[in-house]
Amino acid sequence: MTSGNGTNQRRITILGSTGSIGTNTLDVVQHLGGRDAFEVMALTGNGNVALLAEQARATGARLAVTADDNHYASLKDALSGTGIAVASGRSGLIEAADMDAGWVMAAIVGNAGLAPTLAAARRGADIALANKECLVSAGPLFIEAVRRGGGRLLPVDSEHNAIFQVLEEHQRHAVERIVLTASGGPFRKSTLAEMEKVTADTARAHPNWSMGLKISIDSASMFNKALEMIEAKHLFDLDPEQIEVIVHPQSVIHSMVAYSDGSVLAQLGCPDMRTAIGYALSHPRRCNLPVERLDFAKLSRLDFEAPDEVRFPALRLARLAMQRGGTQGAVLNGAKETALEAFIEGRTGFLKMADIVETVMDALCGLPAPRSMEDVFSADEKARQLAAGLI
């Protein structure tokens, strides 16, 4: 896409630029040419105003947005004299999403990312999707918005990106199942008794990936994988029975597709989110990235084991949500986020999170299928309120 100044820069926006995915995206953008190759239309963040302002100055972004209205004045002061526009709150996020960028990284964590990502999809932008809630909470509505807008949906989660790379479009009829790999997290070999004593500090220590606090704890409980199962159903139009999870501690194989002729195609690589981000940014071409190369001679072994759904019931709850349909994805996610906040604050236990989620899912399984985003937000709010009452 040609920018307004007549160059051949690609116009991009990063929703959630100060988080792990956002900072890695900017690293990839810089490696692939920086301001000579990309015109950054908008960057958004939340409370880390200093980093957001630094990113906006470095990229020459047209607009910088803090999701928190309370930080507006600080961000405006930090960017005073730069010519970079500043906005805040939900309206600011929508403004950023509506800017004329052909490629949008959707990396805002939680339901706060739903509205701006949907806005970008509706105007036809290519969506590099790292926000789980768009598909977990509002899968059919979001997929339809992308279809109507005419843009592409480019998955950024390493597992879904791996499937995206090896899922042969002309062989969709032959797909038997997909296999999402999971590292097993820090408690792969822990007993239930040991897991009852887990704290947020111990749960955040992922063995392979460098991620934020919440996603690290989600990975430790395998709720992250549960959400990925629901995402995969909508991304690749699969039946729940076609989605399998296997524990692979080395995180070298990122996911696989099994075909009806017995072939299994896998995507491998060293654990580095820049690979998936780079693929989404340059698709359908592959770009040259400064990531560690896989050395097969140094790989002593690749291990696989079935996940234990007694110790990690989140996977069972994901299947239940997919089978029930309706608003169960939104309910699962809303209850999970409430339970996760309580766990981080020390108000509930690590294993209790799944109990809370299941109780809320059962209580709200009669809600009708969502026909609008308002229905999704309503189900989410009901789930959060009910979960809060159980803590």
C-alpha positions in Angstrom: 0.0 0.0 0.0 1.3 3.4 -0.9 1.3 6.0 1.9 0.1 9.6 1.6 3.6 10.8 0.9 3.9 8.8 -2.3 6.3 6.1 -1.0 5.8 2.4 -1.1 5.8 2.0 2.7 3.2 -0.4 4.1 0.8 1.2 6.5 0.5 -0.7 9.7 -1.1 -0.3 13.2 -0.2 -2.1 16.3 -3.0 -2.5 18.9 -1.1 -3.4 22.1 2.3 -2.2 21.2 3.8 -2.1 24.7 3.1 -5.8 25.5 5.2 -8.8 24.6 3.7 -9.3 21.2 3.7 -5.6 20.4 7.4 -5.1 21.3 8.4 -8.2 19.3 6.3 -6.9 16.4 8.2 -3.6 16.5 11.5 -5.5 16.6 10.5 -7.4 13.4 9.3 -4.2 11.7 12.7 -2.6 12.5 14.6 -5.6 11.2 12.6 -5.5 7.9 13.3 -1.9 7.2 11.8 0.2 9.9 10.6 3.6 8.8 11.9 3.1 5.3 9.5 0.2 4.8 6.6 0.8 7.1 4.5 3.8 8.0 3.1 3.3 11.5 -0.3 4.8 11.6 -1.1 4.1 15.2 0.3 2.5 18.4 -1.8 1.7 21.5 -0.9 0.8 25.0 -2.3 0.9 28.5 -0.4 2.1 31.6 3.2 2.0 30.3 3.1 5.6 28.9 6.9 6.0 28.9 7.4 3.0 26.6 4.4 4.0 24.4 5.8 7.5 23.9 9.2 6.1 23.1 7.8 3.7 20.5 5.7 6.5 18.9 8.8 8.8 18.6 11.0 6.0 17.3 8.5 4.9 14.6 7.1 8.3 13.8 3.6 7.0 14.5 0.7 9.3 13.5 -1.3 8.5 16.6 -0.5 7.1 20.1 -3.4 5.9 22.3 -3.5 4.9 25.9 -6.5 2.7 26.8 -6.6 4.4 30.2 -8.1 7.9 30.2 -6.2 8.6 33.4 -2.9 8.5 31.4 -4.0 10.8 28.6 -2.3 13.9 30.1 0.9 12.1 30.8 1.0 10.7 27.2 0.2 14.1 25.7 3.0 15.7 27.8 5.5 13.0 26.7 4.7 13.6 23.0 4.5 17.3 23.2 6.1 19.0 20.2 6.4 15.8 18.2 3.3 16.3 16.0 2.1 12.9 17.0 -1.6 12.9 17.8 -2.8 11.5 21.2 -6.0 9.9 22.2 -7.3 7.7 25.1 -10.0 5.3 26.2 -12.3 3.1 24.2 -12.9 5.8 21.6 -9.2 6.3 21.1 -8.7 2.5 20.5 -11.4 2.6 17.9 -9.9 5.7 16.3 -6.6 3.8 16.0 -8.2 0.7 14.5 -10.1 2.9 12.0 -6.9 4.5 10.6 -6.0 3.6 7.1 -3.6 0.8 7.8 -3.7 -2.3 5.6 -2.2 -4.5 8.3 -3.2 -4.4 12.0 -1.6 -6.4 14.8 -4.4 -7.2 17.3 -2.4 -7.8 20.5 -4.6 -6.0 23.1 -5.1 -8.5 25.9 -8.6 -9.4 27.1 -12.0 -8.1 26.1 -10.6 -4.6 25.7 -9.3 -5.8 22.3 -12.6 -6.9 20.9 -14.1 -3.7 19.8 -11.0 -2.2 18.1 -10.1 -5.5 16.4 -13.6 -5.8 15.1 -13.5 -2.2 13.8 -10.3 -3.0 11.9 -11.8 -6.2 10.5 -15.0 -4.5 9.3 -13.1 -1.9 7.2 -11.2 -4.7 5.5 -7.7 -4.6 7.1 -5.6 -7.7 7.3 -5.7 -8.8 10.9 -2.7 -10.4 12.6 -4.6 -11.9 15.4 -2.9 -12.3 18.8 -6.0 -11.4 20.9 -7.8 -14.7 21.9 -11.1 -13.1 23.0 -12.1 -12.2 19.4 -12.5 -15.9 18.6 -13.1 -17.5 22.0 -15.8 -15.0 23.0 -17.2 -13.9 19.6 -16.0 -16.5 17.1 -18.8 -16.6 14.6 -19.4 -12.9 14.8 -15.8 -12.0 14.3 -15.2 -14.5 11.4 -18.3 -13.0 9.6 -16.9 -9.5 10.1 -13.6 -10.5 8.6 -15.4 -12.2 5.7 -17.6 -9.2 5.0 -14.7 -6.8 5.3 -12.6 -8.7 2.8 -9.4 -8.7 4.7 -7.3 -11.7 5.7 -7.1 -13.3 9.1 -3.5 -14.1 10.0 -3.0 -16.1 13.2 -0.1 -15.0 15.4 -0.3 -17.5 18.3 2.6 -19.8 17.6 0.4 -22.9 17.5 -2.2 -21.4 15.2 0.5 -19.9 13.0 2.1 -23.3 12.7 -1.2 -24.8 11.6 -1.6 -21.9 9.2 1.8 -22.7 7.7 1.1 -26.4 7.1 -2.6 -26.5 6.4 -2.8 -26.9 2.6 -5.8 -25.0 1.5 -6.4 -27.3 -1.5 -6.3 -30.3 0.8 -8.9 -29.2 3.3 -11.1 -32.2 2.4 -8.3 -34.5 3.6 -7.7 -33.0 7.0 -8.4 -35.6 9.7 -7.3 -33.5 12.7 -5.0 -30.9 13.9 -2.6 -31.4 16.9 -1.8 -28.4 19.1 1.3 -28.8 21.1 1.7 -27.7 24.7 4.9 -27.4 26.7 3.1 -28.6 29.8 4.2 -25.6 31.7 6.1 -25.5 35.0 3.8 -28.0 36.7 3.9 -30.8 34.0 5.1 -33.3 36.6 3.6 -31.8 39.7 1.1 -33.7 41.8 -2.3 -32.3 42.7 -1.1 -31.8 46.3 1.9 -29.7 45.0 -0.3 -27.7 42.7 -2.6 -26.7 45.5 0.3 -24.7 47.0 1.2 -22.9 43.8 1.5 -19.1 43.9 1.4 -16.5 41.2 5.2 -16.1 41.4 5.8 -19.8 40.8 3.1 -20.1 38.1 4.6 -17.3 36.0 7.9 -19.1 35.3 7.3 -20.6 31.9 10.1 -23.1 30.9 10.4 -22.1 27.3 8.6 -18.9 26.4 9.1 -15.3 27.6 5.5 -14.0 28.1 3.5 -11.6 30.3 2.2 -12.5 33.8 -1.4 -13.4 32.9 -0.6 -15.5 29.8 2.2 -17.3 31.7 -0.2 -18.3 34.4 -2.8 -19.3 31.8 -0.1 -21.5 30.3 0.7 -23.1 33.6 -2.9 -24.0 34.2 -3.3 -24.9 30.5 -6.2 -22.5 30.2 -4.2 -20.9 27.5 -4.3 -24.1 25.5 -8.0 -24.4 26.2 -8.6 -21.0 24.7 -6.4 -22.0 21.7 -8.6 -25.1 21.1 -11.7 -22.9 20.8 -9.8 -20.4 18.6 -8.7 -23.3 16.3 -12.3 -24.4 15.8 -13.2 -21.0 14.4 -10.0 -20.2 12.6 -9.9 -23.5 10.7 -13.6 -24.4 10.6 -13.2 -27.7 12.5 -15.3 -29.9 14.6 -14.3 -30.2 18.2 -13.4 -33.8 17.7 -10.8 -32.8 15.1 -8.8 -30.8 17.7 -6.2 -32.7 19.7 -3.7 -31.5 22.3 -0.3 -33.2 22.9 2.2 -32.2 25.5 5.6 -31.6 23.9 8.0 -30.2 26.6 10.7 -29.0 24.2 8.4 -26.7 22.2 10.2 -27.4 19.0 7.2 -28.7 17.1 4.7 -25.9 17.3 1.7 -27.8 15.9 0.7 -30.4 13.3 -1.9 -31.3 10.8 -2.8 -34.9 10.2 -4.2 -35.9 6.8 -6.4 -38.8 5.6 -3.5 -40.4 3.7 -1.5 -40.9 7.0 0.7 -37.9 6.5 1.4 -35.5 9.4 2.8 -32.1 8.5 4.5 -30.2 11.3 6.0 -26.7 11.7 9.2 -26.7 13.7 11.5 -23.9 15.0 13.2 -22.5 18.1 10.7 -20.9 20.5 10.6 -17.2 19.4 7.4 -15.3 18.7 9.1 -13.2 16.0 8.9 -16.2 13.7 5.1 -16.2 13.8 4.9 -12.4 13.7 7.2 -12.2 10.7 5.2 -14.8 8.8 2.0 -12.9 9.5 3.6 -9.6 8.4 5.2 -10.9 5.2 2.7 -13.6 4.2 2.5 -15.1 1.6 6.3 -14.5 1.3 8.8 -15.5 4.0 11.2 -13.0 5.3 14.7 -13.2 6.8 14.5 -13.0 10.6 17.2 -12.7 13.2 16.0 -15.8 15.1 17.9 -18.8 16.4 18.2 -21.6 13.8 17.2 -25.1 14.7 20.2 -27.4 15.0 19.0 -30.9 14.6 22.3 -32.4 15.6 21.9 -30.8 19.0 18.4 -32.0 19.5 18.9 -35.0 21.8 15.2 -35.9 21.9 11.6 -34.8 21.2 9.1 -36.0 23.8 5.3 -36.3 23.6 2.7 -37.3 26.2 -1.0 -37.1 26.6 -2.2 -34.2 28.7 -3.6 -35.1 32.2 -7.1 -33.6 32.3 -7.4 -34.4 36.0 -4.6 -32.0 36.9 -5.4 -29.7 34.0 -9.2 -29.7 33.6 -9.2 -26.6 31.4 -8.9 -28.8 28.3 -12.1 -30.6 29.2 -13.9 -27.3 29.8 -12.8 -26.1 26.3 -14.4 -29.2 24.7 -17.5 -28.6 26.8 -17.7 -25.0 25.6 -17.3 -26.0 22.0 -20.0 -28.7 22.3 -22.5 -26.4 24.0 -21.8 -23.5 21.7 -23.8 -20.3 22.1 -22.1 -18.0 24.6 -20.1 -20.6 26.4 -16.8 -19.4 25.0 -17.5 -15.9 26.3 -18.7 -17.3 29.7 -15.6 -19.5 30.0 -13.3 -16.6 29.2 -15.0 -14.1 31.5 -15.1 -16.5 34.4 -11.5 -17.5 33.8 -10.2 -13.9 33.7 -12.0 -13.2 37.0 -10.6 -16.3 38.7 -7.1 -15.5 37.3 -7.2 -12.0 38.8 -8.3 -13.5 42.1 -5.4 -16.0 42.0 -2.9 -13.3 41.2 -4.1 -11.3 44.2 -4.0 -14.4 46.4 -7.8 -14.6 46.9 -8.2 -18.1 45.4 -6.1 -21.2 44.7 -4.4 -22.4 41.5 -6.7 -25.5 41.2 -9.8 -23.6 42.3 -9.7 -21.5 39.1 -11.1 -24.4 37.0 -13.7 -25.2 39.6 -15.0 -21.6 39.5 -15.1 -21.6 35.7 -17.0 -24.9 35.4 -19.6 -23.8 38.0 -20.2 -20.6 36.1 -20.4 -22.4 32.7 -23.0 -24.8 34.1 -25.0 -22.0 35.6 -25.0 -20.0 32.3 -25.3 -22.8 29.7 -28.8 -21.8 28.9 -28.0 -18.4 27.5 -29.0 -18.0 23.8 -26.5 -17.8 21.0 -25.1 -14.3 20.6 -26.5 -12.2 17.7 -24.5 -9.1 18.4 -21.4 -8.0 20.3 -23.7 -6.6 23.0 -24.9 -10.2 23.6 -21.2 -11.3 24.0 -20.4 -8.5 26.4 -23.6 -9.3 28.4 -22.6 -13.0 28.7 -19.1 -12.0 29.7 -20.4 -9.6 32.4 -22.8 -12.2 33.8 -19.9 -14.7 34.0 -17.6 -12.3 35.8 -20.2 -11.4 38.3 -21.1 -15.0 39.0 -17.4 -15.9 39.3 -16.7 -13.0 41.6 -19.5 -14.3 43.9 -17.9 -17.7 44.1 -14.5 -16.4 45.2 
